[in-house]
Amino acid sequence: MTVMRIKGSVQEITSDITIAEAATSCGIRPDAYIFLIGGKPVPMDTQVPEEGEVCAVRVASGG
């Protein structure tokens, strides 16, 4: 089972999609987050791992 952690909540995701698709299915905008697997940032087009955890960290910007 693979999960995505978003703002303290955990949602189960499937492993046959990209991280961007998984984020969208969880109801978040992928371009507003950095995604980590094993504590390391990964591109949004990365395939979701079969087992493990993807962490979504909100990005804040502005001026």
PQR file of N, CA, C, O and H, with PARSE charges and radii, in Angstrom:
ATOM      1  N   MET A   1       0.851  -1.189   0.000 -0.4000 1.5000
ATOM      2  CA  MET A   1       0.000   0.000   0.000 -0.0000 2.0000
ATOM      3  C   MET A   1       0.889   1.241   0.000  0.5500 1.7000
ATOM      4  O   MET A   1       1.881   1.316   0.724 -0.5500 1.4000
ATOM      5  N   THR A   2       0.516   2.193  -0.814 -0.4000 1.5000
ATOM      6  CA  THR A   2       1.218   3.474  -0.862 -0.0000 2.0000
ATOM      7  C   THR A   2       0.278   4.552  -0.358  0.5500 1.7000
ATOM      8  O   THR A   2      -0.919   4.533  -0.645 -0.5500 1.4000
ATOM      9  H   THR A   2      -0.290   2.132  -1.402  0.4000 1.0000
ATOM     10  N   VAL A   3       0.833   5.495   0.398 -0.4000 1.5000
ATOM     11  CA  VAL A   3       0.026   6.587   0.930 -0.0000 2.0000
ATOM     12  C   VAL A   3       0.657   7.924   0.562  0.5500 1.7000
ATOM     13  O   VAL A   3       1.856   8.015   0.298 -0.5500 1.4000
ATOM     14  H   VAL A   3       1.806   5.510   0.631  0.4000 1.0000
ATOM     15  N   MET A   4      -0.183   8.959   0.551 -0.4000 1.5000
ATOM     16  CA  MET A   4       0.295  10.324   0.378 -0.0000 2.0000
ATOM     17  C   MET A   4      -0.070  11.101   1.631  0.5500 1.7000
ATOM     18  O   MET A   4      -1.231  11.140   2.039 -0.5500 1.4000
ATOM     19  H   MET A   4      -1.156   8.885   0.766  0.4000 1.0000
ATOM     20  N   ARG A   5       0.930  11.713   2.232 -0.4000 1.5000
ATOM     21  CA  ARG A   5       0.713  12.566   3.410 -0.0000 2.0000
ATOM     22  C   ARG A   5       0.571  14.002   2.944  0.5500 1.7000
ATOM     23  O   ARG A   5       1.441  14.547   2.265 -0.5500 1.4000
ATOM     24  H   ARG A   5       1.873  11.681   1.901  0.4000 1.0000
ATOM     25  N   ILE A   6      -0.554  14.603   3.326 -0.4000 1.5000
ATOM     26  CA  ILE A   6      -0.849  15.984   2.948 -0.0000 2.0000
ATOM     27  C   ILE A   6      -1.362  16.707   4.183  0.5500 1.7000
ATOM     28  O   ILE A   6      -2.420  16.365   4.710 -0.5500 1.4000
ATOM     29  H   ILE A   6      -1.261  14.161   3.877  0.4000 1.0000
ATOM     30  N   LYS A   7      -0.622  17.699   4.644 -0.4000 1.5000
ATOM     31  CA  LYS A   7      -1.052  18.512   5.790 -0.0000 2.0000
ATOM     32  C   LYS A   7      -1.519  17.656   6.962  0.5500 1.7000
ATOM     33  O   LYS A   7      -2.557  17.942   7.558 -0.5500 1.4000
ATOM     34  H   LYS A   7       0.238  17.976   4.216  0.4000 1.0000
ATOM     35  N   GLY A   8      -0.769  16.614   7.298 -0.4000 1.5000
ATOM     36  CA  GLY A   8      -1.109  15.787   8.452 -0.0000 2.0000
ATOM     37  C   GLY A   8      -2.110  14.683   8.179  0.5500 1.7000
ATOM     38  O   GLY A   8      -2.274  13.793   9.013 -0.5500 1.4000
ATOM     39  H   GLY A   8       0.074  16.382   6.814  0.4000 1.0000
ATOM     40  N   SER A   9      -2.785  14.710   7.040 -0.4000 1.5000
ATOM     41  CA  SER A   9      -3.717  13.636   6.724 -0.0000 2.0000
ATOM     42  C   SER A   9      -3.023  12.606   5.825  0.5500 1.7000
ATOM     43  O   SER A   9      -2.037  12.915   5.155 -0.5500 1.4000
ATOM     44  H   SER A   9      -2.652  15.433   6.362  0.4000 1.0000
ATOM     45  N   VAL A  10      -3.541  11.409   5.822 -0.4000 1.5000
ATOM     46  CA  VAL A  10      -2.969  10.328   5.017 -0.0000 2.0000
ATOM     47  C   VAL A  10      -4.045   9.796   4.080  0.5500 1.7000
ATOM     48  O   VAL A  10      -5.151   9.472   4.511 -0.5500 1.4000
ATOM     49  H   VAL A  10      -4.342  11.158   6.365  0.4000 1.0000
ATOM     50  N   GLN A  11      -3.713   9.710   2.791 -0.4000 1.5000
ATOM     51  CA  GLN A  11      -4.654   9.180   1.809 -0.0000 2.0000
ATOM     52  C   GLN A  11      -3.977   8.058   1.042  0.5500 1.7000
ATOM     53  O   GLN A  11      -2.822   8.188   0.635 -0.5500 1.4000
ATOM     54  H   GLN A  11      -2.815   9.973   2.440  0.4000 1.0000
ATOM     55  N   GLU A  12      -4.689   6.961   0.844 -0.4000 1.5000
ATOM     56  CA  GLU A  12      -4.162   5.842   0.073 -0.0000 2.0000
ATOM     57  C   GLU A  12      -4.207   6.189  -1.409  0.5500 1.7000
ATOM     58  O   GLU A  12      -5.197   6.729  -1.901 -0.5500 1.4000
ATOM     59  H   GLU A  12      -5.627   6.856   1.174  0.4000 1.0000
ATOM     60  N   ILE A  13      -3.120   5.871  -2.117 -0.4000 1.5000
ATOM     61  CA  ILE A  13      -3.051   6.140  -3.550 -0.0000 2.0000
ATOM     62  C   ILE A  13      -2.601   4.867  -4.277  0.5500 1.7000
ATOM     63  O   ILE A  13      -2.005   3.971  -3.679 -0.5500 1.4000
ATOM     64  H   ILE A  13      -2.315   5.432  -1.718  0.4000 1.0000
ATOM     65  N   THR A  14      -2.899   4.809  -5.579 -0.4000 1.5000
ATOM     66  CA  THR A  14      -2.500   3.643  -6.365 -0.0000 2.0000
ATOM     67  C   THR A  14      -1.110   3.853  -6.941  0.5500 1.7000
ATOM     68  O   THR A  14      -0.646   4.987  -7.060 -0.5500 1.4000
ATOM     69  H   THR A  14      -3.383   5.537  -6.065  0.4000 1.0000
ATOM     70  N   SER A  15      -0.450   2.767  -7.295 -0.4000 1.5000
ATOM     71  CA  SER A  15       0.928   2.861  -7.762 -0.0000 2.0000
ATOM     72  C   SER A  15       1.064   2.873  -9.283  0.5500 1.7000
ATOM     73  O   SER A  15       2.184   2.891  -9.793 -0.5500 1.4000
ATOM     74  H   SER A  15      -0.827   1.846  -7.199  0.4000 1.0000
ATOM     75  N   ASP A  16      -0.035   2.862 -10.011 -0.4000 1.5000
ATOM     76  CA  ASP A  16       0.053   2.827 -11.475 -0.0000 2.0000
ATOM     77  C   ASP A  16      -0.148   4.197 -12.124  0.5500 1.7000
ATOM     78  O   ASP A  16      -0.502   4.286 -13.300 -0.5500 1.4000
ATOM     79  H   ASP A  16      -0.945   2.847  -9.596  0.4000 1.0000
ATOM     80  N   ILE A  17       0.080   5.268 -11.351 -0.4000 1.5000
ATOM     81  CA  ILE A  17      -0.096   6.629 -11.852 -0.0000 2.0000
ATOM     82  C   ILE A  17       1.104   7.488 -11.442  0.5500 1.7000
ATOM     83  O   ILE A  17       1.946   7.057 -10.654 -0.5500 1.4000
ATOM     84  H   ILE A  17       0.367   5.196 -10.396  0.4000 1.0000
ATOM     85  N   THR A  18       1.170   8.705 -11.983 -0.4000 1.5000
ATOM     86  CA  THR A  18       2.245   9.621 -11.596 -0.0000 2.0000
ATOM     87  C   THR A  18       1.875  10.339 -10.299  0.5500 1.7000
ATOM     88  O   THR A  18       0.726  10.312  -9.859 -0.5500 1.4000
ATOM     89  H   THR A  18       0.486   9.055 -12.623  0.4000 1.0000
ATOM     90  N   ILE A  19       2.855  10.967  -9.715 -0.4000 1.5000
ATOM     91  CA  ILE A  19       2.607  11.725  -8.492 -0.0000 2.0000
ATOM     92  C   ILE A  19       1.631  12.869  -8.758  0.5500 1.7000
ATOM     93  O   ILE A  19       0.776  13.149  -7.918 -0.5500 1.4000
ATOM     94  H   ILE A  19       3.789  10.989 -10.073  0.4000 1.0000
ATOM     95  N   ALA A  20       1.740  13.535  -9.909 -0.4000 1.5000
ATOM     96  CA  ALA A  20       0.808  14.617 -10.247 -0.0000 2.0000
ATOM     97  C   ALA A  20      -0.621  14.101 -10.324  0.5500 1.7000
ATOM     98  O   ALA A  20      -1.543  14.754  -9.834 -0.5500 1.4000
ATOM     99  H   ALA A  20       2.435  13.308 -10.592  0.4000 1.0000
ATOM    100  N   GLU A  21      -0.816  12.929 -10.938 -0.4000 1.5000
ATOM    101  CA  GLU A  21      -2.160  12.348 -11.029 -0.0000 2.0000
ATOM    102  C   GLU A  21      -2.676  11.949  -9.649  0.5500 1.7000
ATOM    103  O   GLU A  21      -3.856  12.122  -9.347 -0.5500 1.4000
ATOM    104  H   GLU A  21      -0.068  12.399 -11.336  0.4000 1.0000
ATOM    105  N   ALA A  22      -1.787  11.416  -8.818 -0.4000 1.5000
ATOM    106  CA  ALA A  22      -2.188  11.037  -7.461 -0.0000 2.0000
ATOM    107  C   ALA A  22      -2.588  12.271  -6.656  0.5500 1.7000
ATOM    108  O   ALA A  22      -3.571  12.241  -5.915 -0.5500 1.4000
ATOM    109  H   ALA A  22      -0.828  11.276  -9.063  0.4000 1.0000
ATOM    110  N   ALA A  23      -1.829  13.353  -6.800 -0.4000 1.5000
ATOM    111  CA  ALA A  23      -2.149  14.587  -6.078 -0.0000 2.0000
ATOM    112  C   ALA A  23      -3.516  15.118  -6.500  0.5500 1.7000
ATOM    113  O   ALA A  23      -4.318  15.516  -5.655 -0.5500 1.4000
ATOM    114  H   ALA A  23      -1.031  13.378  -7.401  0.4000 1.0000
ATOM    115  N   THR A  24      -3.779  15.124  -7.796 -0.4000 1.5000
ATOM    116  CA  THR A  24      -5.068  15.586  -8.300 -0.0000 2.0000
ATOM    117  C   THR A  24      -6.198  14.717  -7.754  0.5500 1.7000
ATOM    118  O   THR A  24      -7.252  15.229  -7.379 -0.5500 1.4000
ATOM    119  H   THR A  24      -3.128  14.801  -8.482  0.4000 1.0000
ATOM    120  N   SER A  25      -5.977  13.400  -7.708 -0.4000 1.5000
ATOM    121  CA  SER A  25      -7.013  12.503  -7.189 -0.0000 2.0000
ATOM    122  C   SER A  25      -7.249  12.712  -5.689  0.5500 1.7000
ATOM    123  O   SER A  25      -8.308  12.366  -5.165 -0.5500 1.4000
ATOM    124  H   SER A  25      -5.120  12.984  -8.013  0.4000 1.0000
ATOM    125  N   CYS A  26      -6.250  13.284  -5.006 -0.4000 1.5000
ATOM    126  CA  CYS A  26      -6.394  13.585  -3.576 -0.0000 2.0000
ATOM    127  C   CYS A  26      -7.012  14.969  -3.351  0.5500 1.7000
ATOM    128  O   CYS A  26      -7.252  15.372  -2.212 -0.5500 1.4000
ATOM    129  H   CYS A  26      -5.390  13.566  -5.431  0.4000 1.0000
ATOM    130  N   GLY A  27      -7.268  15.691  -4.448 -0.4000 1.5000
ATOM    131  CA  GLY A  27      -7.935  16.990  -4.333 -0.0000 2.0000
ATOM    132  C   GLY A  27      -7.014  18.174  -4.136  0.5500 1.7000
ATOM    133  O   GLY A  27      -7.452  19.232  -3.685 -0.5500 1.4000
ATOM    134  H   GLY A  27      -7.073  15.363  -5.373  0.4000 1.0000
ATOM    135  N   ILE A  28      -5.722  18.008  -4.471 -0.4000 1.5000
ATOM    136  CA  ILE A  28      -4.805  19.143  -4.361 -0.0000 2.0000
ATOM    137  C   ILE A  28      -4.230  19.478  -5.726  0.5500 1.7000
ATOM    138  O   ILE A  28      -4.198  18.639  -6.627 -0.5500 1.4000
ATOM    139  H   ILE A  28      -5.366  17.149  -4.837  0.4000 1.0000
ATOM    140  N   ARG A  29      -3.771  20.733  -5.867 -0.4000 1.5000
ATOM    141  CA  ARG A  29      -3.125  21.175  -7.109 -0.0000 2.0000
ATOM    142  C   ARG A  29      -1.651  20.787  -7.042  0.5500 1.7000
ATOM    143  O   ARG A  29      -0.934  21.292  -6.178 -0.5500 1.4000
ATOM    144  H   ARG A  29      -3.797  21.415  -5.136  0.4000 1.0000
ATOM    145  N   PRO A  30      -1.181  19.921  -7.912 -0.5600 1.5000
ATOM    146  CA  PRO A  30       0.194  19.446  -7.830  0.2800 2.0000
ATOM    147  C   PRO A  30       1.249  20.550  -7.926  0.5500 1.7000
ATOM    148  O   PRO A  30       2.320  20.434  -7.329 -0.5500 1.4000
ATOM    149  N   ASP A  31       0.956  21.619  -8.672 -0.4000 1.5000
ATOM    150  CA  ASP A  31       1.949  22.686  -8.818 -0.0000 2.0000
ATOM    151  C   ASP A  31       2.093  23.550  -7.567  0.5500 1.7000
ATOM    152  O   ASP A  31       2.941  24.442  -7.539 -0.5500 1.4000
ATOM    153  H   ASP A  31       0.087  21.713  -9.157  0.4000 1.0000
ATOM    154  N   ALA A  32       1.301  23.313  -6.551 -0.4000 1.5000
ATOM    155  CA  ALA A  32       1.395  24.064  -5.295 -0.0000 2.0000
ATOM    156  C   ALA A  32       2.171  23.293  -4.222  0.5500 1.7000
ATOM    157  O   ALA A  32       2.244  23.733  -3.075 -0.5500 1.4000
ATOM    158  H   ALA A  32       0.612  22.588  -6.574  0.4000 1.0000
ATOM    159  N   TYR A  33       2.747  22.151  -4.589 -0.4000 1.5000
ATOM    160  CA  TYR A  33       3.427  21.283  -3.630 -0.0000 2.0000
ATOM    161  C   TYR A  33       4.761  20.785  -4.170  0.5500 1.7000
ATOM    162  O   TYR A  33       4.973  20.704  -5.380 -0.5500 1.4000
ATOM    163  H   TYR A  33       2.688  21.794  -5.521  0.4000 1.0000
ATOM    164  N   ILE A  34       5.646  20.456  -3.250 -0.4000 1.5000
ATOM    165  CA  ILE A  34       6.858  19.694  -3.546 -0.0000 2.0000
ATOM    166  C   ILE A  34       6.597  18.301  -3.009  0.5500 1.7000
ATOM    167  O   ILE A  34       6.046  18.148  -1.919 -0.5500 1.4000
ATOM    168  H   ILE A  34       5.474  20.522  -2.267  0.4000 1.0000
ATOM    169  N   PHE A  35       6.986  17.288  -3.760 -0.4000 1.5000
ATOM    170  CA  PHE A  35       6.727  15.905  -3.358 -0.0000 2.0000
ATOM    171  C   PHE A  35       8.026  15.211  -2.984  0.5500 1.7000
ATOM    172  O   PHE A  35       9.030  15.317  -3.688 -0.5500 1.4000
ATOM    173  H   PHE A  35       7.433  17.412  -4.646  0.4000 1.0000
ATOM    174  N   LEU A  36       7.991  14.504  -1.872 -0.4000 1.5000
ATOM    175  CA  LEU A  36       9.164  13.822  -1.355 -0.0000 2.0000
ATOM    176  C   LEU A  36       8.907  12.323  -1.264  0.5500 1.7000
ATOM    177  O   LEU A  36       7.838  11.891  -0.833 -0.5500 1.4000
ATOM    178  H   LEU A  36       7.176  14.417  -1.300  0.4000 1.0000
ATOM    179  N   ILE A  37       9.886  11.545  -1.671 -0.4000 1.5000
ATOM    180  CA  ILE A  37       9.873  10.103  -1.462 -0.0000 2.0000
ATOM    181  C   ILE A  37      11.183   9.774  -0.752  0.5500 1.7000
ATOM    182  O   ILE A  37      12.263  10.079  -1.256 -0.5500 1.4000
ATOM    183  H   ILE A  37      10.754  11.897  -2.022  0.4000 1.0000
ATOM    184  N   GLY A  38      11.081   9.161   0.401 -0.4000 1.5000
ATOM    185  CA  GLY A  38      12.286   8.860   1.171 -0.0000 2.0000
ATOM    186  C   GLY A  38      13.018  10.111   1.618  0.5500 1.7000
ATOM    187  O   GLY A  38      14.234  10.088   1.805 -0.5500 1.4000
ATOM    188  H   GLY A  38      10.203   8.914   0.810  0.4000 1.0000
ATOM    189  N   GLY A  39      12.282  11.207   1.790 -0.4000 1.5000
ATOM    190  CA  GLY A  39      12.881  12.460   2.226 -0.0000 2.0000
ATOM    191  C   GLY A  39      13.562  13.258   1.131  0.5500 1.7000
ATOM    192  O   GLY A  39      14.138  14.311   1.404 -0.5500 1.4000
ATOM    193  H   GLY A  39      11.294  11.225   1.638  0.4000 1.0000
ATOM    194  N   LYS A  40      13.507  12.775  -0.112 -0.4000 1.5000
ATOM    195  CA  LYS A  40      14.151  13.468  -1.229 -0.0000 2.0000
ATOM    196  C   LYS A  40      13.106  13.967  -2.209  0.5500 1.7000
ATOM    197  O   LYS A  40      12.158  13.248  -2.523 -0.5500 1.4000
ATOM    198  H   LYS A  40      13.039  11.920  -0.334  0.4000 1.0000
ATOM    199  N   PRO A  41      13.269  15.211  -2.707 -0.5600 1.5000
ATOM    200  CA  PRO A  41      12.307  15.745  -3.677  0.2800 2.0000
ATOM    201  C   PRO A  41      12.364  14.967  -4.991  0.5500 1.7000
ATOM    202  O   PRO A  41      13.433  14.567  -5.452 -0.5500 1.4000
ATOM    203  N   VAL A  42      11.190  14.764  -5.578 -0.4000 1.5000
ATOM    204  CA  VAL A  42      11.082  14.058  -6.856 -0.0000 2.0000
ATOM    205  C   VAL A  42      10.194  14.859  -7.803  0.5500 1.7000
ATOM    206  O   VAL A  42       9.327  15.603  -7.345 -0.5500 1.4000
ATOM    207  H   VAL A  42      10.321  15.088  -5.204  0.4000 1.0000
ATOM    208  N   PRO A  43      10.392  14.723  -9.114 -0.5600 1.5000
ATOM    209  CA  PRO A  43       9.533  15.416 -10.085  0.2800 2.0000
ATOM    210  C   PRO A  43       8.098  14.895 -10.044  0.5500 1.7000
ATOM    211  O   PRO A  43       7.846  13.760  -9.640 -0.5500 1.4000
ATOM    212  N   MET A  44       7.165  15.744 -10.468 -0.4000 1.5000
ATOM    213  CA  MET A  44       5.746  15.359 -10.466 -0.0000 2.0000
ATOM    214  C   MET A  44       5.431  14.240 -11.440  0.5500 1.7000
ATOM    215  O   MET A  44       4.403  13.578 -11.292 -0.5500 1.4000
ATOM    216  H   MET A  44       7.370  16.666 -10.796  0.4000 1.0000
ATOM    217  N   ASP A  45       6.289  14.004 -12.440 -0.4000 1.5000
ATOM    218  CA  ASP A  45       6.018  12.936 -13.396 -0.0000 2.0000
ATOM    219  C   ASP A  45       6.597  11.587 -12.952  0.5500 1.7000
ATOM    220  O   ASP A  45       6.601  10.626 -13.721 -0.5500 1.4000
ATOM    221  H   ASP A  45       7.124  14.542 -12.559  0.4000 1.0000
ATOM    222  N   THR A  46       7.082  11.523 -11.714 -0.4000 1.5000
ATOM    223  CA  THR A  46       7.592  10.277 -11.144 -0.0000 2.0000
ATOM    224  C   THR A  46       6.444   9.302 -10.908  0.5500 1.7000
ATOM    225  O   THR A  46       5.373   9.695 -10.446 -0.5500 1.4000
ATOM    226  H   THR A  46       7.078  12.304 -11.089  0.4000 1.0000
ATOM    227  N   GLN A  47       6.668   8.051 -11.222 -0.4000 1.5000
ATOM    228  CA  GLN A  47       5.677   6.998 -10.963 -0.0000 2.0000
ATOM    229  C   GLN A  47       5.562   6.789  -9.449  0.5500 1.7000
ATOM    230  O   GLN A  47       6.574   6.744  -8.749 -0.5500 1.4000
ATOM    231  H   GLN A  47       7.538   7.732 -11.598  0.4000 1.0000
ATOM    232  N   VAL A  48       4.348   6.664  -8.953 -0.4000 1.5000
ATOM    233  CA  VAL A  48       4.118   6.393  -7.531 -0.0000 2.0000
ATOM    234  C   VAL A  48       4.723   5.021  -7.203  0.5500 1.7000
ATOM    235  O   VAL A  48       4.464   4.051  -7.915 -0.5500 1.4000
ATOM    236  H   VAL A  48       3.526   6.700  -9.521  0.4000 1.0000
ATOM    237  N   PRO A  49       5.532   4.929  -6.127 -0.5600 1.5000
ATOM    238  CA  PRO A  49       6.121   3.629  -5.776  0.2800 2.0000
ATOM    239  C   PRO A  49       5.048   2.638  -5.324  0.5500 1.7000
ATOM    240  O   PRO A  49       3.993   3.034  -4.828 -0.5500 1.4000
ATOM    241  N   GLU A  50       5.331   1.341  -5.504 -0.4000 1.5000
ATOM    242  CA  GLU A  50       4.348   0.310  -5.140 -0.0000 2.0000
ATOM    243  C   GLU A  50       4.097   0.255  -3.638  0.5500 1.7000
ATOM    244  O   GLU A  50       2.972   0.001  -3.207 -0.5500 1.4000
ATOM    245  H   GLU A  50       6.188   1.020  -5.907  0.4000 1.0000
ATOM    246  N   GLU A  51       5.107   0.486  -2.858 -0.4000 1.5000
ATOM    247  CA  GLU A  51       4.976   0.489  -1.400 -0.0000 2.0000
ATOM    248  C   GLU A  51       5.665   1.739  -0.879  0.5500 1.7000
ATOM    249  O   GLU A  51       6.681   2.165  -1.428 -0.5500 1.4000
ATOM    250  H   GLU A  51       6.021   0.692  -3.208  0.4000 1.0000
ATOM    251  N   GLY A  52       5.128   2.318   0.158 -0.4000 1.5000
ATOM    252  CA  GLY A  52       5.812   3.450   0.763 -0.0000 2.0000
ATOM    253  C   GLY A  52       4.927   4.656   0.951  0.5500 1.7000
ATOM    254  O   GLY A  52       3.708   4.562   1.098 -0.5500 1.4000
ATOM    255  H   GLY A  52       4.302   1.972   0.604  0.4000 1.0000
ATOM    256  N   GLU A  53       5.597   5.800   0.941 -0.4000 1.5000
ATOM    257  CA  GLU A  53       4.918   7.038   1.296 -0.0000 2.0000
ATOM    258  C   GLU A  53       5.429   8.172   0.432  0.5500 1.7000
ATOM    259  O   GLU A  53       6.631   8.305   0.200 -0.5500 1.4000
ATOM    260  H   GLU A  53       6.587   5.876   0.821  0.4000 1.0000
ATOM    261  N   VAL A  54       4.500   8.986  -0.037 -0.4000 1.5000
ATOM    262  CA  VAL A  54       4.823  10.213  -0.745 -0.0000 2.0000
ATOM    263  C   VAL A  54       4.370  11.357   0.162  0.5500 1.7000
ATOM    264  O   VAL A  54       3.211  11.397   0.576 -0.5500 1.4000
ATOM    265  H   VAL A  54       3.524   8.878   0.152  0.4000 1.0000
ATOM    266  N   CYS A  55       5.262  12.274   0.469 -0.4000 1.5000
ATOM    267  CA  CYS A  55       4.903  13.424   1.303 -0.0000 2.0000
ATOM    268  C   CYS A  55       4.730  14.650   0.414  0.5500 1.7000
ATOM    269  O   CYS A  55       5.578  14.944  -0.428 -0.5500 1.4000
ATOM    270  H   CYS A  55       6.203  12.242   0.132  0.4000 1.0000
ATOM    271  N   ALA A  56       3.628  15.357   0.612 -0.4000 1.5000
ATOM    272  CA  ALA A  56       3.348  16.584  -0.132 -0.0000 2.0000
ATOM    273  C   ALA A  56       3.579  17.762   0.800  0.5500 1.7000
ATOM    274  O   ALA A  56       2.929  17.884   1.838 -0.5500 1.4000
ATOM    275  H   ALA A  56       2.940  15.118   1.297  0.4000 1.0000
ATOM    276  N   VAL A  57       4.521  18.639   0.416 -0.4000 1.5000
ATOM    277  CA  VAL A  57       4.855  19.813   1.222 -0.0000 2.0000
ATOM    278  C   VAL A  57       4.417  21.047   0.454  0.5500 1.7000
ATOM    279  O   VAL A  57       4.848  21.268  -0.678 -0.5500 1.4000
ATOM    280  H   VAL A  57       5.049  18.540  -0.427  0.4000 1.0000
ATOM    281  N   ARG A  58       3.569  21.841   1.063 -0.4000 1.5000
ATOM    282  CA  ARG A  58       3.025  23.044   0.414 -0.0000 2.0000
ATOM    283  C   ARG A  58       4.128  24.052   0.160  0.5500 1.7000
ATOM    284  O   ARG A  58       4.975  24.286   1.021 -0.5500 1.4000
ATOM    285  H   ARG A  58       3.219  21.661   1.982  0.4000 1.0000
ATOM    286  N   VAL A  59       4.119  24.651  -1.027 -0.4000 1.5000
ATOM    287  CA  VAL A  59       5.087  25.672  -1.403 -0.0000 2.0000
ATOM    288  C   VAL A  59       4.436  27.028  -1.248  0.5500 1.7000
ATOM    289  O   VAL A  59       3.319  27.248  -1.718 -0.5500 1.4000
ATOM    290  H   VAL A  59       3.431  24.461  -1.727  0.4000 1.0000
ATOM    291  N   ALA A  60       5.128  27.929  -0.596 -0.4000 1.5000
ATOM    292  CA  ALA A  60       4.613  29.298  -0.439 -0.0000 2.0000
ATOM    293  C   ALA A  60       5.566  30.252  -1.157  0.5500 1.7000
ATOM    294  O   ALA A  60       6.785  30.169  -1.001 -0.5500 1.4000
ATOM    295  H   ALA A  60       6.035  27.751  -0.215  0.4000 1.0000
ATOM    296  N   SER A  61       4.996  31.144  -1.933 -0.4000 1.5000
ATOM    297  CA  SER A  61       5.823  32.129  -2.624 -0.0000 2.0000
ATOM    298  C   SER A  61       5.061  33.441  -2.683  0.5500 1.7000
ATOM    299  O   SER A  61       3.855  33.500  -2.444 -0.5500 1.4000
ATOM    300  H   SER A  61       4.006  31.211  -2.059  0.4000 1.0000
ATOM    301  N   GLY A  62       5.764  34.435  -2.993 -0.4000 1.5000
ATOM    302  CA  GLY A  62       5.127  35.746  -3.102 -0.0000 2.0000
ATOM    303  C   GLY A  62       6.162  36.827  -2.938  0.5500 1.7000
ATOM    304  O   GLY A  62       7.363  36.569  -2.864 -0.5500 1.4000
ATOM    305  H   GLY A  62       6.744  34.387  -3.187  0.4000 1.0000
ATOM    306  N   GLY A  63       5.677  38.018  -2.883 -0.4000 1.5000
ATOM    307  CA  GLY A  63       6.641  39.105  -2.795 -0.0000 2.0000
ATOM    308  C   GLY A  63       6.066  40.272  -2.074  0.5500 1.7000
ATOM    309  O   GLY A  63       6.741  41.287  -1.905 -0.5500 1.4000
ATOM    310  H   GLY A  63       4.701  38.228  -2.942  0.4000 1.0000
TER
END
